[in-house]
Amino acid sequence: MKITVLTLFPDMFNPLKESIIGRAVEEGKLKIEVVNIRDYSTDKHLKCDDYPFGGGAGMVMMPQPIASCIQAVDPDHKALRIFTSPKGQTLCQNKVAQLSSCENLLILCGHYEGVDQRVLDEYIDEEISIGDYVLTGGELPAMVICDSVARYVDGVISSASLIDESFSDGLLEYPQYTRPAVFNGVSVPEVLLSGNHAAIDKWRREQSLAITAERRPDLLKDKKL
Ligand code: 4GM
């Protein structure tokens, strides 16, 4: 899978060189290409934003650098083209899984007060939001999309982790414990030390259901249990 990110701040994507995603990129399981939109500006000062027509606060990203950039990196429209925006469809795990089935993703990061609507109408397939709050730019949402989607790419995380997740199908996770068996005088739940895997699975399922009912009852609605 290849993800192409279009941004005015390419250095913000350095965190993707670390940890699990960094290793997957190094091993060639996943390609992440970060492209600087400014490189495509035809303005003599490489300007990429301008005042909004009609007035108002802030600046708007100009259509020309973005359009030229998209035409250069995805001339045949092979990628699903995403724009990160608070107005988009809110990202969820089902959506992440769906995006991971695309061979090519392109993510345009917005900045300032927004992007000229004409470039969105003509070049973008989907607007995605990572939640109901406003950020200074679309770079963090783009990284959230890269990270969440990369987990589904073959060999990036253990298949056991993904199976565990589908087993817990939409419930919150049960609590985890590691050694020591007693810490600050508090013991690990007895069942986890029993070696009885049927009992452990049952306990974990009950814990998942209880914490979901307490914290996210909305996730239990319309669910066959
Ligand atoms: C306005 C339009 C995404 C502002 C487009 C981007 C929050 C999210 C921005 C933009 C953003 C989100 C930049 N803030 N909730 N700010 O996913 O890209």
Boltz pocket constraint, residues with backbone or C-beta under 6 A from the ligand:
constraints:
  - pocket:
      binder: B
      contacts: [[A, 84], [A, 85], [A, 86], [A, 108], [A, 109], [A, 110], [A, 111], [A, 112], [A, 113], [A, 114], [A, 115], [A, 128], [A, 129], [A, 130], [A, 131], [A, 132], [A, 133], [A, 134], [A, 135], [A, 136], [A, 137], [A, 138], [A, 141]]
      max_distance: 6.0
